[in-house]
Each structure stands twice: as structure tokens, then as C-alpha cells.
Amino acid sequence: MSETTQRLDLRGLTCPLPVLKTRKALAALAPGARLELLTDDPKAPADLAELCAVGGHRLLASEATAQGHRTVIERGPVR
């Protein structure tokens, strides 16, 4: 994980909260900064991938973990 990576623990939250909180966190980051997300909502991985596609962000990692799911997103350019 680079020094520009921030972590957001969204475990225990259900749709649409993980996406809403991720969108807010990404808006506060500089382009190119990374955000690591921990979720346990089964819909979150697909929802976060869609957020990246629509928002111009880069999905760097999406993997299952023992506690749920881990996603890493790189903030896209300011639109």
C-alpha cells in the first residue's frame, strides 16, 4: 500500500451507504490518490465497480477476504 492510500472500513453498512461514503471520500482526495475499502455487504463489490466506471476512477483491486471484501480504488481526474 502506498503512502497516499487511505483506508475506509465500511463493514456493517448495507447498500447504498458503502457507495455514498466511498463517493464522499473520493471527492476529498487528490487525483491519483488511492482508497482501500473494507466491506461485508454482498452487493458492494459490484456497486463499487460501477461507481468507478461511471465516475472515471480506476479499480485497482477487488478481492474476497475472510471478513468480506477488499477494494482498492485510484481517484480519477477531476471532472
Backbone hydrogen bonds, N-H to C=O, Kabsch-Sander energy under -0.5 kcal/mol:
donor,donor_aa,acceptor,acceptor_aa,energy
5,T,2,S,-1.6
6,Q,34,R,-2.4
8,L,36,E,-2.8
10,L,8,L,-0.8
10,L,38,L,-2.9
13,L,10,L,-1.8
17,L,14,T,-1.9
20,L,16,P,-2.3
21,K,17,L,-2.8
22,T,18,P,-1.9
23,R,19,V,-2.8
24,K,20,L,-1.9
25,A,21,K,-2.3
26,L,22,T,-2.8
27,A,23,R,-1.9
28,A,24,K,-1.0
28,A,25,A,-0.5
29,L,26,L,-1.3
32,G,75,R,-2.5
33,A,30,A,-2.2
34,R,4,T,-0.9
35,L,73,I,-2.9
36,E,6,Q,-3.7
37,L,71,T,-3.6
38,L,8,L,-2.2
39,T,37,L,-0.5
39,T,69,H,-2.5
44,A,41,D,-1.4
47,D,43,K,-2.3
48,L,44,A,-3.1
49,A,45,P,-1.9
50,E,46,A,-2.1
51,L,47,D,-2.1
52,C,48,L,-2.0
53,A,49,A,-2.2
54,V,50,E,-2.7
55,G,51,L,-2.6
56,G,52,C,-1.3
57,H,52,C,-1.5
58,R,74,E,-2.4
59,L,57,H,-0.5
60,L,58,R,-0.8
60,L,72,V,-2.6
61,A,72,V,-1.6
63,E,70,R,-2.7
65,T,68,G,-2.1
68,G,65,T,-0.8
69,H,39,T,-2.7
70,R,63,E,-3.0
71,T,37,L,-2.4
72,V,61,A,-2.4
73,I,35,L,-2.6
74,E,58,R,-3.0
75,R,33,A,-3.3
75,R,73,I,-0.5
